[in-house]
Amino acid sequence: MTNFTHSAQRSAPVTIVLPAYFRRIRENWFNLLILGLLIHLLFQKDITIRFQLHDRDLVAAETSASPTGPSAKKMSSIIPIGSLDLGEEESLSQEDERLANTFSNLTFVLNPAYAKRKNVPKRIVARKIENCRDYVRRYAAEAQQEMRDHGIPASITLAQGLLESNAGDSRLARESNNHFGIKCRSKCRGCTCRNYTDDDIYDMFRVFEQPLASYQEHSKLLTSKRYRHLAKLGRTNYRDWAFGLKKAGYATDKRYAEKLIRIIEELELDRYDS
């Protein structure tokens, strides 16, 4: 009978070689922990700041009366008056500026519900509406002077200026001081003209030395044969003026009259008609 003796074999020790980056982590774990905490705190601080700014209502209510008109009414259709923060306007961040630049200055005047529907921050809505109000403050006196001289409602002049020039920010307004989309005509001798697009078609538009010159030319246009019949509507009938301008062919936009009326009523421009 054969005897089998089983001798136990000792296993050789296993050596695990960690990659270099694991060794660095093991050696510097404390520093990495501190760095992670700092990043976490910084991120939390940034989130808090953004949250507070987002919730702050920066829209200021403008309820001052026209020097010659009745007291202004509340603009409840744009921003609820109860939610207004009357503090100083806060500058927008670069991210907000980029978002703001995607909207026309008239977007939230022509469509007050758009901001809520699209969750546009109130600070951006406030900036755009304030741009429109700044335009009105800048040119209201000239619009009233043109009304006294030619019988054109100041509200109509201001609303057209706002709409045609995007509250003074359009390329035509900035480069050529043309706030009303006034085109060059064959009878315009000695006029300076420049090529711009109008409804995707290039056309020649007047160039003015200053914005007030375009206001004066606008009055000349509305007292020309094509529009002079509107004078019988009077200074305070801005609604009929708006539809009269559309019917006479001032613009190709089918909703041109409705837009003028919306601008006048949202910004209370009729107070300048008295």
C-alpha positions as CSV (number, residue, x, y, z in Angstrom):
1,M,0.0,0.0,0.0
2,T,1.4,3.2,-1.1
3,N,1.5,6.1,1.4
4,F,0.8,9.5,0.0
5,T,2.0,12.4,2.0
6,H,0.4,15.8,1.3
7,S,2.8,18.6,2.1
8,A,1.2,22.1,2.5
9,Q,2.6,24.6,0.1
10,R,3.0,28.2,1.3
11,S,1.5,30.8,-1.0
12,A,3.8,33.5,-2.2
13,P,2.8,37.0,-1.0
14,V,0.9,39.0,-3.6
15,T,2.2,42.5,-4.2
16,I,-0.4,45.0,-5.7
17,V,1.2,47.9,-7.5
18,L,-1.1,51.0,-7.5
19,P,-1.0,53.4,-10.4
20,A,0.9,56.6,-9.8
21,Y,-2.3,58.8,-9.5
22,F,-3.7,56.5,-6.8
23,R,-0.5,57.0,-4.8
24,R,-0.8,60.8,-5.2
25,I,-4.4,60.7,-4.0
26,R,-3.4,58.6,-1.0
27,E,-0.5,61.0,-0.2
28,N,-2.5,64.2,-0.6
29,W,-6.0,63.1,0.5
30,F,-6.2,65.8,3.2
31,N,-5.4,68.6,0.7
32,L,-7.9,67.2,-1.7
33,L,-10.6,67.1,1.0
34,I,-10.0,70.8,1.9
35,L,-10.1,71.7,-1.8
36,G,-13.4,69.9,-2.2
37,L,-14.9,71.6,0.8
38,L,-13.9,75.0,-0.6
39,I,-15.4,74.3,-4.0
40,H,-18.6,73.1,-2.3
41,L,-18.8,76.3,-0.3
42,L,-18.2,78.5,-3.3
43,F,-20.8,76.7,-5.3
44,Q,-23.4,77.0,-2.5
45,K,-22.7,80.8,-2.2
46,D,-23.1,81.3,-5.9
47,I,-26.4,79.4,-5.9
48,T,-27.7,81.5,-3.0
49,I,-26.8,84.7,-4.8
50,R,-28.5,83.7,-8.0
51,F,-31.6,82.5,-6.2
52,Q,-32.0,85.8,-4.4
53,L,-31.5,87.9,-7.5
54,H,-33.9,85.8,-9.4
55,D,-36.7,86.3,-6.8
56,R,-36.2,90.0,-6.5
57,D,-38.7,92.1,-8.4
58,L,-36.7,95.0,-10.0
59,V,-39.6,96.6,-11.8
60,A,-40.1,100.2,-10.8
61,A,-43.5,101.8,-11.1
62,E,-43.7,105.0,-13.0
63,T,-46.8,106.8,-11.8
64,S,-45.8,110.4,-12.5
65,A,-48.2,112.6,-14.4
66,S,-47.5,114.4,-17.6
67,P,-47.0,118.2,-17.1
68,T,-50.0,118.8,-19.2
69,G,-52.0,115.6,-18.9
70,P,-53.9,113.6,-16.3
71,S,-52.4,111.4,-13.7
72,A,-51.0,108.1,-15.0
73,K,-53.0,104.9,-14.6
74,K,-51.6,101.8,-13.1
75,M,-49.9,99.5,-15.6
76,S,-51.3,96.3,-14.0
77,S,-51.3,94.4,-17.3
78,I,-47.5,94.4,-17.5
79,I,-46.4,93.8,-13.9
80,P,-48.6,93.5,-10.9
81,I,-48.2,96.7,-8.9
82,G,-48.2,94.9,-5.6
83,S,-45.0,93.1,-6.5
84,L,-43.0,96.1,-7.5
85,D,-39.7,96.9,-5.8
86,L,-39.0,100.6,-6.0
87,G,-35.3,100.3,-5.2
88,E,-32.6,101.3,-7.6
89,E,-32.2,99.4,-10.8
90,E,-29.6,96.6,-10.5
91,S,-27.2,96.0,-13.3
92,L,-27.6,92.8,-15.2
93,S,-25.1,90.0,-15.2
94,Q,-23.4,89.0,-18.5
95,E,-25.7,86.0,-18.7
96,D,-28.7,88.2,-18.2
97,E,-27.4,90.7,-20.8
98,R,-27.2,87.9,-23.4
99,L,-30.7,86.8,-22.6
100,A,-32.0,90.4,-22.7
101,N,-30.5,90.9,-26.1
102,T,-32.7,88.2,-27.5
103,F,-35.8,90.3,-26.9
104,S,-36.9,93.5,-28.5
105,N,-37.5,96.5,-26.2
106,L,-41.2,96.2,-27.1
107,T,-41.6,92.5,-26.5
108,F,-43.1,92.8,-23.0
109,V,-45.2,95.9,-23.9
110,L,-46.8,94.3,-26.9
111,N,-47.2,90.9,-25.2
112,P,-47.4,91.4,-21.4
113,A,-48.2,87.7,-20.8
114,Y,-45.1,86.5,-22.6
115,A,-42.7,87.0,-19.7
116,K,-44.8,84.9,-17.3
117,R,-45.4,82.2,-19.9
118,K,-41.7,81.9,-20.8
119,N,-40.4,82.4,-17.2
120,V,-38.4,85.5,-18.2
121,P,-36.8,87.0,-15.1
122,K,-38.5,90.2,-13.9
123,R,-35.2,92.1,-13.9
124,I,-35.0,91.6,-17.7
125,V,-38.6,92.6,-18.2
126,A,-37.9,95.7,-16.1
127,R,-34.9,96.6,-18.1
128,K,-36.8,96.4,-21.4
129,I,-39.8,98.4,-20.2
130,E,-37.5,101.0,-18.7
131,N,-35.8,101.3,-22.1
132,C,-39.2,102.2,-23.6
133,R,-39.9,104.7,-20.8
134,D,-36.5,106.3,-21.3
135,Y,-37.3,106.8,-24.9
136,V,-40.6,108.4,-24.0
137,R,-39.0,110.7,-21.5
138,R,-36.3,111.7,-24.1
139,Y,-38.7,112.6,-26.9
140,A,-42.1,113.4,-25.3
141,A,-41.5,117.2,-25.5
142,E,-40.7,117.0,-29.2
143,A,-43.7,114.9,-29.9
144,Q,-45.9,117.4,-28.0
145,Q,-44.3,120.3,-30.0
146,E,-45.1,118.5,-33.3
147,M,-48.7,118.0,-32.0
148,R,-49.1,121.7,-31.4
149,D,-47.6,122.6,-34.8
150,H,-49.3,119.9,-36.9
151,G,-52.2,118.4,-34.9
152,I,-50.7,114.9,-34.8
153,P,-51.4,113.2,-31.4
154,A,-48.2,113.0,-29.4
155,S,-49.2,109.5,-28.4
156,I,-49.2,108.4,-32.0
157,T,-45.9,110.0,-32.8
158,L,-44.3,108.4,-29.7
159,A,-45.8,105.0,-30.3
160,Q,-44.6,105.0,-34.0
161,G,-41.2,106.1,-32.9
162,L,-41.0,103.3,-30.3
163,L,-42.2,100.7,-32.7
164,E,-40.3,101.7,-35.8
165,S,-37.0,102.3,-34.0
166,N,-37.2,99.6,-31.2
167,A,-37.1,102.4,-28.7
168,G,-34.1,104.0,-30.4
169,D,-32.1,100.7,-30.6
170,S,-32.6,99.8,-34.2
171,R,-29.7,100.0,-36.6
172,L,-31.6,102.6,-38.7
173,A,-32.1,104.8,-35.6
174,R,-28.6,104.4,-34.3
175,E,-26.7,104.9,-37.5
176,S,-29.0,107.2,-39.4
177,N,-31.1,108.9,-36.7
178,N,-34.2,107.7,-38.5
179,H,-36.8,106.8,-35.9
180,F,-39.8,106.3,-38.2
181,G,-38.6,104.1,-41.1
182,I,-38.8,107.1,-43.4
183,K,-37.7,106.1,-46.9
184,C,-36.1,108.1,-49.6
185,R,-38.4,109.4,-52.3
186,S,-37.6,110.6,-55.8
187,K,-38.7,114.1,-54.9
188,C,-36.3,114.3,-51.9
189,R,-33.6,116.4,-53.5
190,G,-30.4,116.8,-51.5
191,C,-31.4,114.0,-49.1
192,T,-28.8,111.6,-47.7
193,C,-30.0,108.0,-48.0
194,R,-28.6,104.6,-47.0
195,N,-29.5,101.0,-47.8
196,Y,-31.2,98.9,-45.1
197,T,-33.5,95.9,-45.1
198,D,-37.2,96.4,-44.7
199,D,-39.3,93.2,-44.4
200,D,-36.4,91.2,-45.9
201,I,-36.2,93.6,-48.8
202,Y,-33.4,96.1,-49.2
203,D,-34.6,99.7,-49.6
204,M,-33.2,103.2,-49.3
205,F,-33.9,105.1,-46.1
206,R,-33.4,108.7,-45.1
207,V,-30.3,109.7,-43.0
208,F,-30.8,112.6,-40.5
209,E,-28.2,114.6,-38.7
210,Q,-30.2,114.2,-35.4
211,P,-33.3,112.3,-34.2
212,L,-35.4,115.5,-33.9
213,A,-35.0,116.0,-37.6
214,S,-36.7,112.7,-38.2
215,Y,-39.5,113.7,-35.9
216,Q,-40.0,116.9,-38.0
217,E,-39.9,114.8,-41.2
218,H,-42.4,112.4,-39.7
219,S,-44.8,115.3,-39.2
220,K,-44.3,116.5,-42.8
221,L,-45.1,113.0,-44.0
222,L,-48.3,112.7,-41.9
223,T,-49.5,116.1,-43.2
224,S,-48.9,115.2,-46.8
225,K,-51.7,114.4,-49.2
226,R,-51.7,110.7,-48.4
227,Y,-52.4,111.2,-44.6
228,R,-53.7,114.7,-44.2
229,H,-57.3,113.5,-44.0
230,L,-56.4,112.0,-40.5
231,A,-56.2,115.6,-39.1
232,K,-60.0,115.7,-38.8
233,L,-59.8,112.9,-36.2
234,G,-58.4,115.4,-33.6
235,R,-55.6,115.1,-31.2
236,T,-57.2,112.7,-28.7
237,N,-58.5,110.0,-31.0
238,Y,-55.4,107.8,-31.1
239,R,-57.3,104.6,-31.9
240,D,-58.8,106.0,-35.2
241,W,-55.4,107.5,-36.0
242,A,-53.8,104.1,-35.6
243,F,-56.2,102.4,-37.9
244,G,-56.1,105.3,-40.3
245,L,-52.4,105.1,-40.6
246,K,-52.6,101.3,-41.3
247,K,-55.4,101.8,-43.9
248,A,-53.4,104.6,-45.7
249,G,-50.5,102.1,-46.0
250,Y,-47.9,103.5,-43.5
251,A,-46.8,99.9,-42.8
252,T,-47.2,96.4,-44.2
253,D,-47.7,94.8,-40.8
254,K,-51.3,93.6,-40.6
255,R,-51.4,94.3,-36.9
256,Y,-49.8,97.7,-37.1
257,A,-52.8,99.6,-35.7
258,E,-53.3,97.1,-32.9
259,K,-49.6,97.4,-31.9
260,L,-49.7,101.2,-31.8
261,I,-52.8,101.1,-29.6
262,R,-51.2,98.5,-27.3
263,I,-48.0,100.6,-26.9
264,I,-50.1,103.7,-26.2
265,E,-52.2,102.1,-23.6
266,E,-49.5,100.0,-21.9
267,L,-47.2,103.0,-21.6
268,E,-50.0,105.5,-21.1
269,L,-48.9,107.7,-23.9
270,D,-52.3,109.3,-24.3
271,R,-51.5,111.5,-21.3
272,Y,-49.3,113.5,-23.6
273,D,-52.2,114.3,-25.9
274,S,-53.7,117.0,-23.7
